[in-house]
Amino acid sequence: MSQRLRGILDDEAAGAAKDLFEGSNKLLGRTANLLRILAHSPELARWYLGFVAAVRQPRAGAVSDVRLRNLAVLKTSTINGCKY
């Protein structure tokens, strides 16, 4: 299955998308592929970025154990047939 919406690349990002990518790089150290796709709808992308930061980043209030979060990522990837 291929994605229907292409993610916005860094050099294509403008306005709200560019701001989102800069914020993501500050909070998470990178811009996730899903955020690049969600950037077509900046309001949804802002919500997603805040949610991910709150769940995964201790600086943003995450209180779950990092090993448990990594296990959840691996299990979710396995269930979804992720190959990388």
HELIX and SHEET records of a PDB file:
HELIX    1   1 ASP A   10  GLU A   12  5                                   3    
HELIX    2   2 ALA A   16  LEU A   28  1                                  13    
HELIX    3   3 ASN A   33  LEU A   38  1                                   6    
HELIX    4   4 PRO A   42  ARG A   56  1                                  15    
HELIX    5   5 PRO A   58  ALA A   60  5                                   3    
HELIX    6   6 VAL A   66  ILE A   79  1                                  14    
END                                                                             
